[in-house]
Amino acid sequence: MQNNTSVSKVAGKPYEIIGRQPLVHRLHVCAREAVQSRYAPTVVGHYHRLADCFIRFTSFITDNYFWVFSLDFSDIYDYLFKGYSMAGKYRFAKSELMFVRCRAQKSMHIGTIKAGMISSLQPGLYVAAISGGVDSVALLDMLHKYPDVKVVVAHYDHGIRPDSAEDKRYVEQLAKHYKMPFVFDEGRLGANTSEAAARKARYDFLRSVQRKTGAQAILTAHHQDDLVETALLNLLRGTHRKGLSSLKSIDGIRRPLLHAPKKKLVSYARANGLVWREDSTNQDLRYKRNLVRHTLVNKLTPQQRRHLVSHLKKMHVLNDDIDALLANMLHVQPAVDVLDRGYMTRLPFGVARELMAAWLRRAGVRDFDRPGLQRMTIAAKTYMPGRRIDVDYRYYIDVNPRSLALVPRGR
């Protein structure tokens, strides 16, 4: 993309941002302009340390250049205040950081976007899941421009559409164009395959490629529209709290475009002369996700969308906090596969249910629904010793006077 010059404002003062301007200078300018305001006398003189924090926070960005689309200080505030990736000496009082957050809330747009909208990635080898659609084609182009990142292009042909072989040929051409390794597999799943079955087959393939190549993570092109669709879809299914933040980066799977609306990806693709393929099944309303997309998501007003995304971000933070508390509760249990029954019984039902779910997930049990979780929690609190609680085809819970033991079947 071309290097442009733009003008932005921090603390009410305009200043020039030149394309490829060093990150160190840019952050120092921002922090200096912010903290020297008359509204924050307590942090005057601290701007160098604040800039150091921001630089350390983005230390994985190479070449001292700022590669992301825009800088939202509210996000950096959240990370600094919570102490993520920060040594203790770089933590600041909430009042100090709140000032920077409030004064620079509206993001500092940059002149040059070398790697597009992609969020920061550490140098290394990744497996990129490329379908040939606009989202993944844009992601692949951004990865090609990203410094010190090597990519294996992985394509899975589900065998659901008659023309899916054309997608494979196109993605292979893209890989050759970018001089990246290309791997693929064919599923031959058939036209009536469920979304869940197709997803499982696809991720089984991607994880296999990751193991064979030694890549540090799988990259997918999920974006903000996918985030909203997934949350609404889960709400319609009767989800609990986890369903509102289920689409996120996790260990082994990175989703660097979740902050970007699809329209921005389409704009990026057009601005860079990219060509992509359209999946005809995206218009098929027999798939629940497509139904949610066309009847709900596409009809949201910009204000409704902003509010929904904001609430989903807050839910993501709350879920992380709740999960951390549950991890601490599990840490004090007698063993990995044993719960203190007295401890469990004294908990309020809602908390006990969450602890039960976290305990089962830690053992790799995830195929349970809310009614099933309710049943197991009630049984854990009320069953007489000696009885068993069915979990799934692999496990049951042995109810003892003082403990609950998760036992593999056939032991």
C-alpha positions as CSV (number, residue, x, y, z in Angstrom):
1,M,0.0,0.0,0.0
2,Q,1.1,3.6,-0.5
3,N,2.8,5.6,2.2
4,N,0.4,8.4,3.1
5,T,0.6,11.3,5.4
6,S,-2.2,11.9,7.8
7,V,-3.0,14.2,10.7
8,S,-4.3,13.0,14.0
9,K,-5.0,14.5,17.4
10,V,-3.9,13.5,20.9
11,A,-5.0,15.6,23.9
12,G,-6.6,18.0,21.5
13,K,-3.4,18.8,19.6
14,P,-2.8,17.9,16.0
15,Y,0.5,16.4,14.9
16,E,1.7,14.8,11.7
17,I,2.1,11.1,11.3
18,I,4.4,10.1,8.4
19,G,4.1,6.6,6.8
20,R,6.7,4.2,8.3
21,Q,7.5,6.7,11.1
22,P,9.3,4.8,13.8
23,L,7.1,3.4,16.6
24,V,9.3,4.7,19.3
25,H,9.0,8.3,18.2
26,R,5.2,8.0,17.6
27,L,4.5,6.6,21.0
28,H,6.6,9.2,22.7
29,V,4.8,11.9,20.9
30,C,1.5,10.5,21.9
31,A,2.4,10.0,25.5
32,R,4.0,13.5,25.8
33,E,1.0,15.2,24.2
34,A,-1.4,13.3,26.5
35,V,0.3,13.7,29.9
36,Q,1.3,17.3,29.6
37,S,-2.3,18.3,29.6
38,R,-3.4,20.4,32.6
39,Y,-5.9,17.7,33.5
40,A,-3.2,15.2,34.5
41,P,-0.6,16.9,36.7
42,T,0.1,13.6,38.5
43,V,1.6,12.0,35.4
44,V,3.6,14.9,34.0
45,G,7.1,13.6,33.5
46,H,6.0,10.0,33.2
47,Y,5.5,10.0,29.5
48,H,8.8,8.3,28.8
49,R,7.9,5.4,31.1
50,L,4.4,5.2,29.6
51,A,5.9,5.0,26.1
52,D,8.3,2.3,27.3
53,C,5.3,0.4,28.5
54,F,3.6,0.7,25.1
55,I,6.9,-0.3,23.4
56,R,7.3,-3.3,25.6
57,F,3.7,-4.2,25.1
58,T,4.3,-4.3,21.3
59,S,7.9,-5.7,21.6
60,F,7.0,-8.5,19.2
61,I,6.6,-5.9,16.4
62,T,9.9,-5.8,14.6
63,D,11.8,-3.0,12.9
64,N,10.3,-0.4,15.4
65,Y,7.4,0.2,13.0
66,F,3.8,0.2,13.9
67,W,2.1,-2.5,11.7
68,V,-1.5,-2.5,12.9
69,F,-4.4,-0.5,11.5
70,S,-5.0,1.7,14.5
71,L,-4.0,2.1,18.1
72,D,-6.8,1.9,20.6
73,F,-5.5,3.0,24.0
74,S,-8.4,1.5,25.8
75,D,-7.1,-1.9,24.8
76,I,-3.6,-1.1,25.9
77,Y,-4.9,0.3,29.1
78,D,-6.7,-2.9,29.9
79,Y,-3.6,-5.0,29.4
80,L,-1.3,-2.6,31.4
81,F,-3.7,-2.2,34.3
82,K,-4.2,-6.0,34.5
83,G,-0.5,-6.5,34.3
84,Y,-0.5,-8.9,31.3
85,S,3.0,-9.3,29.8
86,M,4.3,-6.6,32.1
87,A,6.9,-6.6,34.8
88,G,5.7,-5.1,38.0
89,K,7.7,-1.9,37.7
90,Y,5.7,-1.1,34.5
91,R,2.3,-1.2,36.1
92,F,0.6,2.2,36.7
93,A,-2.1,3.4,39.0
94,K,-5.6,3.2,37.5
95,S,-6.0,7.0,37.7
96,E,-2.8,7.5,35.7
97,L,-3.7,5.1,32.9
98,M,-7.4,6.1,32.9
99,F,-6.2,9.5,31.9
100,V,-4.3,8.2,28.9
101,R,-7.3,6.0,28.0
102,C,-9.8,8.8,28.1
103,R,-7.6,11.4,26.3
104,A,-6.7,9.0,23.4
105,Q,-9.8,6.8,23.3
106,K,-10.6,7.5,19.7
107,S,-7.6,5.6,18.2
108,M,-4.6,7.1,16.4
109,H,-5.0,6.3,12.8
110,I,-1.7,5.8,10.9
111,G,-0.7,6.8,7.4
112,T,0.7,3.5,6.3
113,I,-0.7,0.1,6.9
114,K,2.0,-2.2,5.8
115,A,0.4,-5.5,7.0
116,G,-3.2,-4.3,6.8
117,M,-5.5,-4.9,9.7
118,I,-3.8,-8.0,11.0
119,S,-3.2,-8.0,14.8
120,S,0.4,-8.6,15.9
121,L,2.1,-11.9,15.5
122,Q,5.3,-13.1,16.9
123,P,8.0,-14.2,14.4
124,G,7.8,-17.8,13.5
125,L,6.1,-20.5,11.4
126,Y,2.3,-20.6,11.1
127,V,-0.3,-22.7,9.3
128,A,-2.8,-20.4,7.5
129,A,-6.2,-21.9,6.8
130,I,-7.0,-20.5,3.4
131,S,-10.4,-21.3,1.8
132,G,-10.1,-18.9,-1.2
133,G,-12.8,-16.6,0.0
134,V,-12.1,-12.8,0.4
135,D,-11.4,-13.1,4.2
136,S,-8.6,-15.7,3.9
137,V,-7.2,-14.2,0.7
138,A,-6.9,-10.9,2.4
139,L,-5.3,-12.6,5.4
140,L,-2.7,-14.4,3.2
141,D,-1.8,-11.1,1.5
142,M,-1.2,-9.5,4.9
143,L,0.8,-12.4,6.1
144,H,3.0,-12.2,3.0
145,K,3.8,-8.6,4.0
146,Y,4.3,-9.3,7.7
147,P,7.9,-9.3,8.8
148,D,9.6,-12.5,10.1
149,V,6.5,-14.6,9.7
150,K,6.7,-17.8,7.6
151,V,3.5,-19.5,6.4
152,V,2.3,-22.9,5.3
153,V,-0.8,-22.5,3.2
154,A,-3.4,-25.2,4.2
155,H,-6.6,-25.8,2.3
156,Y,-9.3,-28.4,3.1
157,D,-11.8,-29.4,0.4
158,H,-14.9,-30.6,2.3
159,G,-16.4,-32.1,-0.8
160,I,-19.7,-30.4,-0.1
161,R,-19.9,-28.3,-3.3
162,P,-19.5,-29.6,-6.9
163,D,-17.1,-26.7,-7.7
164,S,-14.9,-27.0,-4.6
165,A,-12.0,-28.4,-6.5
166,E,-11.7,-25.0,-8.2
167,D,-11.1,-23.4,-4.7
168,K,-8.2,-25.8,-4.2
169,R,-6.6,-25.0,-7.5
170,Y,-7.0,-21.3,-6.9
171,V,-5.5,-21.4,-3.4
172,E,-2.6,-23.5,-4.8
173,Q,-1.9,-20.7,-7.3
174,L,-1.9,-18.2,-4.5
175,A,0.6,-20.2,-2.6
176,K,2.9,-20.3,-5.6
177,H,2.4,-16.6,-6.2
178,Y,3.6,-15.8,-2.6
179,K,6.2,-18.6,-2.7
180,M,4.7,-20.4,0.3
181,P,4.4,-24.2,0.9
182,F,1.0,-25.6,0.1
183,V,-0.8,-28.6,1.6
184,F,-4.4,-29.8,1.1
185,D,-6.7,-32.7,1.8
186,E,-10.1,-33.8,0.5
187,G,-12.9,-34.7,2.8
188,R,-15.7,-35.8,0.4
189,L,-18.2,-35.2,3.1
190,G,-21.2,-34.7,0.8
191,A,-23.8,-32.0,0.4
192,N,-25.9,-32.9,3.5
193,T,-23.0,-32.6,5.9
194,S,-23.6,-30.5,9.0
195,E,-21.6,-27.4,9.9
196,A,-20.3,-29.1,13.0
197,A,-19.0,-32.2,11.1
198,A,-17.4,-30.0,8.4
199,R,-15.7,-27.9,11.1
200,K,-14.4,-30.9,13.0
201,A,-12.9,-32.4,9.8
202,R,-11.3,-29.1,8.8
203,Y,-9.7,-28.6,12.2
204,D,-8.5,-32.2,12.4
205,F,-6.7,-31.6,9.1
206,L,-5.3,-28.2,10.2
207,R,-4.0,-29.6,13.5
208,S,-2.4,-32.5,11.6
209,V,-0.5,-30.0,9.4
210,Q,0.5,-28.1,12.5
211,R,2.0,-31.2,14.1
212,K,3.8,-32.3,11.0
213,T,5.3,-28.9,10.2
214,G,6.1,-27.9,13.8
215,A,4.2,-24.6,13.4
216,Q,3.5,-22.6,16.5
217,A,-0.1,-21.9,15.7
218,I,-2.9,-22.2,13.1
219,L,-4.2,-18.9,11.7
220,T,-7.8,-18.4,10.6
221,A,-9.4,-15.5,8.9
222,H,-12.4,-15.1,11.3
223,H,-13.4,-11.5,11.6
224,Q,-15.7,-9.3,13.6
225,D,-18.8,-10.3,11.6
226,D,-18.1,-13.9,12.5
227,L,-17.7,-12.9,16.1
228,V,-21.2,-11.3,16.1
229,E,-22.8,-14.2,14.1
230,T,-21.4,-16.8,16.5
231,A,-22.6,-15.0,19.6
232,L,-26.1,-14.5,18.1
233,L,-26.2,-18.1,16.9
234,N,-25.3,-19.4,20.3
235,L,-27.9,-17.1,21.9
236,L,-30.6,-18.6,19.7
237,R,-29.4,-22.1,20.8
238,G,-29.8,-21.1,24.4
239,T,-26.1,-20.6,25.3
240,H,-24.6,-20.0,28.7
241,R,-21.9,-17.3,29.3
242,K,-19.2,-19.2,27.3
243,G,-21.1,-19.0,24.1
244,L,-20.9,-15.2,24.0
245,S,-17.1,-15.3,23.8
246,S,-16.5,-18.7,22.2
247,L,-14.8,-17.3,19.0
248,K,-11.4,-16.1,20.2
249,S,-7.7,-16.9,19.9
250,I,-6.7,-19.9,22.0
251,D,-3.6,-22.0,22.4
252,G,-2.6,-23.3,19.0
253,I,-5.2,-21.2,17.1
254,R,-4.8,-17.5,16.4
255,R,-7.5,-15.4,14.9
256,P,-5.7,-12.1,14.1
257,L,-8.7,-10.4,12.3
258,L,-11.4,-10.6,14.9
259,H,-11.3,-6.9,15.4
260,A,-11.9,-6.1,11.7
261,P,-15.4,-5.9,10.1
262,K,-15.7,-7.8,6.9
263,K,-16.4,-4.7,4.9
264,K,-12.8,-3.5,5.8
265,L,-11.4,-6.8,4.6
266,V,-13.3,-6.4,1.3
267,S,-12.0,-2.9,1.0
268,Y,-8.5,-4.1,1.7
269,A,-8.8,-6.8,-1.0
270,R,-10.1,-4.4,-3.6
271,A,-7.5,-1.7,-2.8
272,N,-4.7,-4.3,-3.2
273,G,-6.1,-5.8,-6.4
274,L,-6.8,-9.2,-4.8
275,V,-9.1,-11.8,-6.5
276,W,-11.1,-14.3,-4.5
277,R,-13.8,-17.0,-4.9
278,E,-17.3,-16.9,-3.7
279,D,-18.8,-19.8,-1.8
280,S,-22.3,-20.4,-3.1
281,T,-23.3,-22.2,0.1
282,N,-23.0,-18.8,1.9
283,Q,-26.4,-17.9,0.4
284,D,-28.0,-21.2,1.5
285,L,-30.4,-20.3,4.3
286,R,-30.7,-24.0,5.3
287,Y,-27.5,-23.4,7.3
288,K,-28.3,-21.7,10.6
289,R,-25.2,-19.4,10.4
290,N,-26.3,-18.1,7.0
291,L,-29.8,-17.5,8.3
292,V,-28.4,-15.5,11.2
293,R,-26.1,-13.6,8.9
294,H,-28.8,-12.5,6.4
295,T,-31.7,-12.0,8.7
296,L,-30.0,-10.6,11.8
297,V,-26.4,-9.4,11.4
298,N,-26.8,-7.7,8.0
299,K,-29.9,-5.8,9.4
300,L,-28.1,-4.3,12.4
301,T,-27.7,-0.5,12.3
302,P,-24.1,0.8,12.8
303,Q,-25.0,1.9,16.3
304,Q,-26.6,-1.5,17.2
305,R,-23.5,-3.3,15.9
306,R,-21.1,-1.1,17.9
307,H,-23.1,-1.7,21.1
308,L,-23.3,-5.5,20.5
309,V,-19.5,-5.7,19.8
310,S,-18.8,-3.6,22.9
311,H,-20.9,-5.9,25.0
312,L,-19.2,-9.0,23.6
313,K,-15.8,-7.5,24.4
314,K,-16.9,-6.9,28.0
315,M,-18.3,-10.5,28.2
316,H,-14.9,-11.8,26.9
317,V,-13.2,-10.0,29.8
318,L,-15.7,-11.2,32.3
319,N,-15.4,-14.8,31.1
320,D,-11.6,-14.6,31.4
321,D,-12.0,-13.3,35.0
322,I,-14.5,-16.0,35.9
323,D,-12.3,-18.7,34.3
324,A,-9.4,-17.5,36.3
325,L,-11.4,-17.8,39.6
326,L,-12.6,-21.2,38.6
327,A,-9.0,-22.3,37.9
328,N,-8.0,-21.2,41.4
329,M,-10.9,-23.1,42.9
330,L,-9.8,-26.3,41.0
331,H,-6.3,-25.8,42.1
332,V,-7.2,-26.4,45.8
333,Q,-9.1,-29.6,45.1
334,P,-7.6,-33.0,46.3
335,A,-6.6,-34.1,42.8
336,V,-7.1,-33.3,39.1
337,D,-9.8,-35.9,38.8
338,V,-11.3,-35.4,42.3
339,L,-13.5,-32.7,43.7
340,D,-14.1,-32.1,47.5
341,R,-17.8,-32.9,47.8
342,G,-18.3,-30.8,50.9
343,Y,-16.7,-27.8,49.2
344,M,-19.0,-28.4,46.1
345,T,-22.1,-28.8,48.2
346,R,-21.6,-25.5,50.1
347,L,-21.3,-23.5,46.9
348,P,-24.3,-21.7,45.5
349,F,-25.9,-23.7,42.8
350,G,-24.8,-21.4,40.0
351,V,-21.2,-21.4,41.1
352,A,-21.2,-25.1,41.7
353,R,-22.5,-25.6,38.1
354,E,-19.6,-23.4,36.7
355,L,-17.1,-25.4,38.8
356,M,-18.5,-28.7,37.5
357,A,-18.2,-27.4,33.9
358,A,-14.7,-26.2,34.4
359,W,-13.7,-29.5,36.0
360,L,-15.1,-31.5,33.1
361,R,-13.5,-29.3,30.5
362,R,-10.2,-29.7,32.1
363,A,-10.5,-33.5,31.7
364,G,-11.4,-32.9,28.0
365,V,-15.1,-33.4,28.4
366,R,-16.9,-30.8,26.3
367,D,-19.9,-32.5,24.8
368,F,-22.4,-31.5,27.4
369,D,-25.3,-29.2,27.2
370,R,-26.9,-27.0,29.9
371,P,-29.6,-29.5,31.0
372,G,-26.9,-32.1,31.3
373,L,-24.8,-29.9,33.3
374,Q,-27.7,-29.0,35.6
375,R,-28.4,-32.7,36.1
376,M,-24.8,-33.5,37.0
377,T,-24.6,-30.6,39.4
378,I,-27.8,-31.5,41.2
379,A,-26.7,-35.1,41.5
380,A,-23.3,-34.2,42.8
381,K,-25.0,-32.3,45.6
382,T,-27.7,-34.7,46.4
383,Y,-26.8,-38.3,45.5
384,M,-26.2,-40.8,48.2
385,P,-22.6,-42.2,48.4
386,G,-22.1,-45.2,46.1
387,R,-24.1,-43.9,43.2
388,R,-22.7,-43.0,39.8
389,I,-23.4,-39.9,37.6
390,D,-23.3,-40.5,33.9
391,V,-21.1,-37.9,32.1
392,D,-20.6,-39.3,28.5
393,Y,-19.5,-42.5,26.8
394,R,-16.0,-42.1,28.3
395,Y,-16.6,-41.0,31.9
396,Y,-18.8,-41.3,34.9
397,I,-18.6,-39.6,38.3
398,D,-18.2,-41.8,41.3
399,V,-20.1,-40.3,44.3
400,N,-18.3,-40.8,47.6
401,P,-19.1,-39.4,51.1
402,R,-16.4,-36.7,50.9
403,S,-15.4,-36.6,47.2
404,L,-16.5,-36.8,43.6
405,A,-14.2,-38.8,41.3
406,L,-14.2,-38.6,37.5
407,V,-13.6,-42.2,36.4
408,P,-12.9,-43.5,32.9
409,R,-15.4,-46.2,31.8
410,G,-13.9,-49.7,31.7
411,R,-11.3,-49.0,34.4
